[in-house]
Amino acid sequence: MQFDDDADLDTSQVKDQRGSRVPGGRATIGGGIAGLIALVLALIFGVGPDQLGLSSGNPESAATSSSVDQVEQSCKKGRDANTREDCRLVAVVNSTQDFWKNEFTRRGGRYTPASTVFFKDRVDTACGTATKAVGPFYCPADRQVYLDLGFFDDLRTKFGASGGPFAQAYVVAHEYGHHIQNLTGTLQKAQGGQPGANSNAVKVELQADCYAGVWAHNATTTPDKSSGRPLITRLTDQDIRDGLNAAAAVGDDRIQEKFQGRVTPESWTHGSAQQRQQWFYQGYRTGDMAQCNTFR
């Protein structure tokens, strides 16, 4: 995965709160066993903690701005994205939003941007207070993606993913898939109802995987808004394999087998490893969001 060295990065799309203290509120999810249970229940990639029954605290007690915004200071150009993890994630956010803005315009719609918040350990959101145990998530109430960068170590060490830069990009693109669903009204289908292999919750998650694949298909041809050239200049077959590997690692069946020793499809909320790979590849192969109808 390679970025244009001379491209400008738009750090305004990312709020770096890793150096912030979170005043007020309290998180009900702690470390140790409680954190591990929360991690399994959340099944990694999802929407806000309130929809998982894992939130508490005052949504108005938001984290204060960091006195040292690492992203704003360090992530200026594409060359920074080629050497730093946090800058790479900024670049992925930029590329993802450039693509969806163009796609909405092409279809006669209007895209509303979503910020990504980098945090460390815990964060207050309009969906409630969450800790890193919840994993990456999208909060529809404030239209923001939340990400503790330490999760990518967990993805490799706890869930057995091969890792790699594009595995991280897949995570970010999946969460922006939820933002697209929020803008189109699809995300509401995940709320309420029972879990299970054929539930709306699973179909929403698989569609977000497909949308991540659609972005990946178009990533090297999407023009950067400042230069007019693609911000991402190269994706290799190995990058796509890393994305597929990450998708499989967080399948409901893989997680349940690893952490509870048995697979219970009636409790699925995100889909199996095979399904997650299938729908990501469906999006990547076609590059067309119209081919992501997991509800059909």
RODO-2510 file (C-alpha; in nm, 4 decimals, decimal comma):
residues 296
     n   res          X          Y          Z
     1     m     0,0000     0,0000     0,0000
     2     q     0,1657     0,3164    -0,1211
     3     f     0,0704     0,6841    -0,1006
     4     d     0,1699     0,9748    -0,3242
     5     d     0,4687     1,1265    -0,1436
     6     d     0,3807     1,4795    -0,2490
     7     a     0,0075     1,4687    -0,1725
     8     d    -0,1266     1,6955     0,1026
     9     l    -0,2974     1,5213     0,3936
    10     d    -0,6139     1,6760     0,5369
    11     t    -0,5740     1,6402     0,9121
    12     s    -0,8973     1,8330     0,9732
    13     q    -1,0807     1,5043     0,9107
    14     v    -0,9157     1,3457     1,2172
    15     k    -0,9403     1,4536     1,5809
    16     d    -0,6391     1,3330     1,7738
    17     q    -0,7388     1,2906     2,1389
    18     r    -0,4706     1,0429     2,2380
    19     g    -0,3137     1,2989     2,4696
    20     s    -0,6436     1,4060     2,6253
    21     r    -0,8010     1,3376     2,9598
    22     v    -1,1680     1,2451     2,9597
    23     p    -1,3492     1,4475     3,2283
    24     g    -1,6709     1,3288     3,3828
    25     g    -1,8629     1,0130     3,3142
    26     r    -1,7376     0,6643     3,3768
    27     a    -1,6869     0,3613     3,1597
    28     t    -1,8599     0,0395     3,2596
    29     i    -1,6124    -0,1675     3,0585
    30     g    -1,2840    -0,2303     3,2312
    31     g    -0,9723    -0,4302     3,1649
    32     g    -0,9074    -0,7940     3,2406
    33     i    -1,1960    -1,0393     3,2145
    34     a    -1,4621    -0,7695     3,1862
    35     g    -1,2772    -0,6091     2,8995
    36     l    -1,2315    -0,9413     2,7233
    37     i    -1,6010    -1,0247     2,7537
    38     a    -1,6915    -0,6832     2,6184
    39     l    -1,4510    -0,7366     2,3317
    40     v    -1,6123    -1,0676     2,2404
    41     l    -1,9648    -0,9327     2,2742
    42     a    -1,8880    -0,6290     2,0639
    43     l    -1,7386    -0,8577     1,7984
    44     i    -1,5011    -0,5813     1,7036
    45     f    -1,6458    -0,3807     1,4166
    46     g    -1,9756    -0,2192     1,4933
    47     v    -2,1723     0,0878     1,5749
    48     g    -2,1869     0,2902     1,8957
    49     p    -2,1538     0,1324     2,2401
    50     d    -2,5095     0,2308     2,3321
    51     q    -2,6388    -0,0169     2,0744
    52     l    -2,4265    -0,2876     2,2351
    53     g    -2,5539    -0,2137     2,5863
    54     l    -2,2012    -0,1220     2,6889
    55     s    -2,2168     0,2518     2,7427
    56     s    -2,2580     0,4895     3,0305
    57     g    -2,1615     0,8397     3,1216
    58     n    -2,2611     1,1845     3,0097
    59     p    -2,2339     1,2350     2,6320
    60     e    -2,1797     1,6063     2,6907
    61     s    -1,8604     1,5448     2,8864
    62     a    -1,6523     1,5122     2,5724
    63     a    -1,2773     1,4751     2,5781
    64     t    -1,0871     1,7976     2,5828
    65     s    -0,8549     1,8811     2,2943
    66     s    -0,5077     1,7426     2,3251
    67     s    -0,2413     1,9969     2,4087
    68     v    -0,0175     1,8172     2,1611
    69     d    -0,2034     1,7080     1,8483
    70     q     0,0389     1,4528     1,7055
    71     v    -0,1513     1,4159     1,3794
    72     e    -0,1705     1,7863     1,2982
    73     q     0,1981     1,8355     1,3687
    74     s     0,3360     1,5246     1,2015
    75     c     0,1048     1,4280     0,9148
    76     k     0,1561     1,6786     0,6363
    77     k     0,2278     1,4800     0,3209
    78     g     0,1748     1,1396     0,1662
    79     r     0,5371     1,0578     0,2472
    80     d     0,4405     1,0813     0,6153
    81     a     0,1650     0,8259     0,5513
    82     n     0,4271     0,5943     0,4044
    83     t     0,6315     0,6019     0,7250
    84     r     0,3911     0,6581     1,0187
    85     e     0,0918     0,4497     1,1238
    86     d    -0,1227     0,7404     1,2420
    87     c    -0,0493     0,9390     0,9260
    88     r    -0,1363     0,6351     0,7172
    89     l    -0,4755     0,6200     0,8857
    90     v    -0,5271     0,9909     0,8161
    91     a    -0,4537     0,9211     0,4498
    92     v    -0,6990     0,6287     0,4442
    93     v    -0,9688     0,8498     0,5962
    94     n    -0,8959     1,1147     0,3313
    95     s    -0,9090     0,8612     0,0472
    96     t    -1,2256     0,6962     0,1755
    97     q    -1,4096     1,0254     0,2060
    98     d    -1,2847     1,1507    -0,1316
    99     f    -1,4271     0,8373    -0,2904
   100     w    -1,7663     0,8537    -0,1198
   101     k    -1,8027     1,2230    -0,1905
   102     n    -1,7427     1,1549    -0,5608
   103     e    -1,9749     0,8558    -0,5560
   104     f    -2,2614     1,0460    -0,3935
   105     t    -2,2144     1,3331    -0,6388
   106     r    -2,2147     1,0911    -0,9316
   107     r    -2,5437     0,9485    -0,8092
   108     g    -2,6994     1,2911    -0,7629
   109     g    -2,6671     1,2967    -0,3850
   110     r    -2,4664     1,4904    -0,1304
   111     y    -2,2074     1,3390     0,0976
   112     t    -2,1745     1,4641     0,4561
   113     p    -1,8210     1,4081     0,5929
   114     a    -1,7527     1,2187     0,9151
   115     s    -1,4556     1,2779     1,1436
   116     t    -1,2397     1,0012     1,2841
   117     v    -1,1383     1,0334     1,6494
   118     f    -0,8115     0,8781     1,7650
   119     f    -0,8291     0,8040     2,1365
   120     k    -0,6386     0,6101     2,3979
   121     d    -0,8040     0,3761     2,6494
   122     r    -1,1477     0,5450     2,6701
   123     v    -1,3585     0,8136     2,5102
   124     d    -1,6874     0,9951     2,5611
   125     t    -1,9171     1,0107     2,2590
   126     a    -2,2744     1,1076     2,1785
   127     c    -2,3441     0,7332     2,1983
   128     g    -2,2020     0,7039     2,5489
   129     t    -1,8661     0,6303     2,7081
   130     a    -1,6568     0,3484     2,5656
   131     t    -1,3188     0,1923     2,6363
   132     k    -1,0769     0,0372     2,3896
   133     a    -1,2325    -0,3029     2,4711
   134     v    -1,5290    -0,2180     2,2474
   135     g    -1,3008    -0,2010     1,9457
   136     p    -1,3398     0,0458     1,6572
   137     f    -1,6936     0,1785     1,6185
   138     y    -1,9079     0,4356     1,4443
   139     c    -2,1451     0,6554     1,6446
   140     p    -2,4454     0,7583     1,4312
   141     a    -2,5511     1,0223     1,6846
   142     d    -2,2425     1,2385     1,6245
   143     r    -2,1417     1,0860     1,2887
   144     q    -1,7896     1,0043     1,3996
   145     v    -1,5641     0,6999     1,3795
   146     y    -1,3746     0,6136     1,6996
   147     l    -1,0464     0,4282     1,6958
   148     d    -0,7899     0,3336     1,9578
   149     l    -0,4798     0,2558     1,7539
   150     g    -0,3795    -0,0113     2,0056
   151     f    -0,6593    -0,2234     1,8612
   152     f    -0,4429    -0,3160     1,5632
   153     d    -0,2051    -0,5003     1,7944
   154     d    -0,5046    -0,6888     1,9350
   155     l    -0,6165    -0,7757     1,5840
   156     r    -0,2907    -0,9640     1,5353
   157     t    -0,2167    -1,0992     1,8814
   158     k    -0,5680    -1,1819     2,0081
   159     f    -0,7504    -1,2587     1,6865
   160     g    -0,4735    -1,4032     1,4739
   161     a    -0,4926    -1,1672     1,1772
   162     s    -0,1807    -1,1350     0,9647
   163     g    -0,1858    -0,7572     1,0062
   164     g    -0,0342    -0,5174     0,7582
   165     p    -0,1230    -0,1633     0,6499
   166     f    -0,4225    -0,2674     0,4445
   167     a    -0,5722    -0,4675     0,7307
   168     q    -0,5865    -0,1344     0,9137
   169     a    -0,7323     0,0350     0,6071
   170     y    -1,0048    -0,2314     0,5921
   171     v    -1,1052    -0,1523     0,9506
   172     v    -1,1349     0,2199     0,8764
   173     a    -1,3207     0,1632     0,5484
   174     h    -1,5663    -0,0705     0,7221
   175     e    -1,6524     0,1960     0,9777
   176     y    -1,7064     0,4495     0,7000
   177     g    -1,9341     0,1911     0,5449
   178     h    -2,1531     0,2397     0,8522
   179     h    -2,1439     0,6137     0,7907
   180     i    -2,2716     0,5556     0,4370
   181     q    -2,5488     0,3394     0,5813
   182     n    -2,6357     0,6164     0,8239
   183     l    -2,6605     0,8689     0,5416
   184     t    -2,8766     0,6378     0,3302
   185     g    -3,1017     0,5243     0,6173
   186     t    -2,9891     0,1608     0,6095
   187     l    -2,8196     0,1653     0,9493
   188     q    -3,1565     0,1852     1,1253
   189     k    -3,2251    -0,1725     1,0156
   190     a    -2,9596    -0,2936     1,2593
   191     q    -3,1423    -0,1508     1,5591
   192     g    -3,3812    -0,3737     1,7477
   193     g    -3,4692    -0,7263     1,6509
   194     q    -3,2961    -1,0480     1,7458
   195     p    -2,9390    -1,1504     1,6639
   196     g    -2,8678    -1,4518     1,4478
   197     a    -2,7081    -1,5611     1,1245
   198     n    -2,9939    -1,4157     0,9171
   199     s    -3,0545    -1,1049     1,1281
   200     n    -3,0594    -0,7490     1,0014
   201     a    -2,7621    -0,6774     1,2265
   202     v    -2,5526    -0,9295     1,0329
   203     k    -2,6738    -0,7954     0,6983
   204     v    -2,5779    -0,4405     0,7978
   205     e    -2,2273    -0,5510     0,8977
   206     l    -2,1757    -0,7515     0,5797
   207     q    -2,2862    -0,4546     0,3730
   208     a    -2,0288    -0,2375     0,5508
   209     d    -1,7676    -0,4980     0,4559
   210     c    -1,8860    -0,4774     0,0960
   211     y    -1,8671    -0,0977     0,0994
   212     a    -1,5073    -0,1280     0,2262
   213     g    -1,4351    -0,3451    -0,0754
   214     v    -1,5973    -0,0929    -0,3108
   215     w    -1,3650     0,1770    -0,1789
   216     a    -1,0633    -0,0545    -0,2182
   217     h    -1,1561    -0,1226    -0,5814
   218     n    -1,1577     0,2514    -0,6535
   219     a    -0,8812     0,3666    -0,4167
   220     t    -0,6031     0,3967    -0,6741
   221     t    -0,8191     0,5915    -0,9204
   222     t    -0,9987     0,8284    -0,6823
   223     p    -0,8556     1,1794    -0,7266
   224     d    -0,7303     1,3620    -0,4209
   225     k    -0,9289     1,6815    -0,3672
   226     s    -0,6164     1,9007    -0,3495
   227     s    -0,3918     1,7593    -0,6219
   228     g    -0,6391     1,5851    -0,8496
   229     r    -0,4145     1,2765    -0,8449
   230     p    -0,4940     0,9549    -0,6555
   231     l    -0,3701     0,9737    -0,2967
   232     i    -0,3184     0,5956    -0,2963
   233     t    -0,0879     0,5035    -0,5808
   234     r    -0,0599     0,1284    -0,5299
   235     l    -0,2492    -0,1631    -0,3762
   236     t    -0,0953    -0,5064    -0,4169
   237     d    -0,2502    -0,8535    -0,4165
   238     q    -0,0891    -0,9012    -0,0755
   239     d    -0,2707    -0,5927     0,0537
   240     i    -0,6046    -0,7409    -0,0506
   241     r    -0,5130    -1,0757     0,1044
   242     d    -0,4357    -0,8933     0,4309
   243     g    -0,7782    -0,7283     0,4146
   244     l    -0,9506    -1,0609     0,3518
   245     n    -0,7522    -1,2170     0,6352
   246     a    -0,8590    -0,9422     0,8760
   247     a    -1,2221    -0,9824     0,7688
   248     a    -1,2066    -1,3553     0,8404
   249     a    -1,0300    -1,3081     1,1753
   250     v    -1,3252    -1,1109     1,3116
   251     g    -1,5987    -1,3406     1,1828
   252     d    -1,8491    -1,4365     1,4503
   253     d    -1,7664    -1,8065     1,4188
   254     r    -1,3916    -1,7507     1,4520
   255     i    -1,4328    -1,5265     1,7564
   256     q    -1,6803    -1,7584     1,9283
   257     e    -1,4663    -2,0657     1,8681
   258     k    -1,1587    -1,8877     2,0039
   259     f    -1,3123    -1,7293     2,3128
   260     q    -1,5986    -1,9587     2,4116
   261     g    -1,4977    -2,2869     2,2477
   262     r    -1,8173    -2,3301     2,0468
   263     v    -2,0047    -2,1640     1,7617
   264     t    -2,3580    -2,0374     1,8262
   265     p    -2,5040    -1,8881     1,5042
   266     e    -2,8209    -1,7802     1,6847
   267     s    -2,6157    -1,5096     1,8603
   268     w    -2,4295    -1,3780     1,5563
   269     t    -2,4283    -1,0056     1,4930
   270     h    -2,1597    -0,9653     1,2249
   271     g    -2,1525    -1,2798     1,0114
   272     s    -1,9153    -1,5694     0,9644
   273     a    -1,5548    -1,5458     0,8514
   274     q    -1,6545    -1,6791     0,5088
   275     q    -1,9387    -1,4293     0,4748
   276     r    -1,7234    -1,1340     0,5729
   277     q    -1,4593    -1,2311     0,3195
   278     q    -1,7228    -1,2955     0,0544
   279     w    -1,8861    -0,9547     0,0869
   280     f    -1,5619    -0,7606     0,1096
   281     y    -1,4485    -0,9334    -0,2084
   282     q    -1,7863    -0,8709    -0,3720
   283     g    -1,7307    -0,4988    -0,3246
   284     y    -1,3680    -0,5171    -0,4310
   285     r    -1,4455    -0,7209    -0,7428
   286     t    -1,7321    -0,5038    -0,8661
   287     g    -1,6442    -0,1595    -0,7301
   288     d    -2,0181    -0,0890    -0,7270
   289     m    -2,2159    -0,0105    -0,4122
   290     a    -2,5314    -0,1300    -0,5885
   291     q    -2,3846    -0,4809    -0,5692
   292     c    -2,3776    -0,4638    -0,1882
   293     n    -2,7432    -0,5447    -0,1247
   294     t    -2,7003    -0,7945     0,1587
   295     f    -3,0732    -0,7656     0,2365
   296     r    -3,1754    -0,9258    -0,0937
***
